[in-house]
Amino acid sequence: MIRSSVAKFDPCGMGSQKEVMRTMPSIVVAEDHEVIRRGLRALLESERDFNVIGEAQNGSEATALVQRLRPDVLVLDLAMPRQTGQQVARKVVQDSPATRIVVFSMHIESAYVLDALKAGAHAYVVKGSASDELIKAIRESLCGRRYLSPPLPQNLLGICRETDWPPRADGASG
């Protein structure tokens, strides 16, 4: 089924204040486990205003797809072959700075979350979360807001200070 890429899209809840026709946000899914990747695609495509335009099964494929397709959002696993999620995030920040990065990972340790945020992630969702947490994280990132799913401590957003985020394309901090 081919989905239209043009629809009314109001990710930030502006409603009638801004009646603007926008294209549906494009999404690339990067996950090395096929069954999870397919499940993510099905979940995201069940949202009428999301358009999954590509899938990658390793970090190298993810960076190449983002470079070629320039999606609005990259849903990114951290533990992938060929390049880690953090390496992919740094490359995406450099090559496609408008792409929002939503990490989807099994790692709940603060060090992983902080590394992902410092590498350029806009949101971090734990794989054990409810599916609507991932949808919410994508929507929040599209509105320019950062998001951490429960059970992650929200104070991690404050630890990764504005001087460190968003990361600069040259890799230096603020």
C-alpha angles and dihedrals in degrees: 000000000000114000122211111249093209119077138128103281121184106169096166099046097250091145117174092352088078112024097183129153108229131171116256111264112266118226135196118197118210113189128135097212109081097208091052092044091052091047091051091050091050092048094048094044089052086069105085093216099050124089117196104205101173150005131212128194097196141024096261092053090048095055091045092049094048091048091051101037103030095210123196090233136025115198101204136190114210099214106062135135124257094018129020121237090253091054090048091049092052091050092048091051088053100042103030109019093171092062112102114222119216112185116212107190145152090223114102098170114119092233091061092047093049092046090051093048092047090048090057109276116151094194139015123206124184114228091233091061126109113270093247089063090066091048090049092049091052092049092047092050091049087057091052095255127126121234138194120188121226131291088040114101108251091215088076087079089061093047091057092064127207089256088064097040137099091025119233119245091241090059095244120126124238 
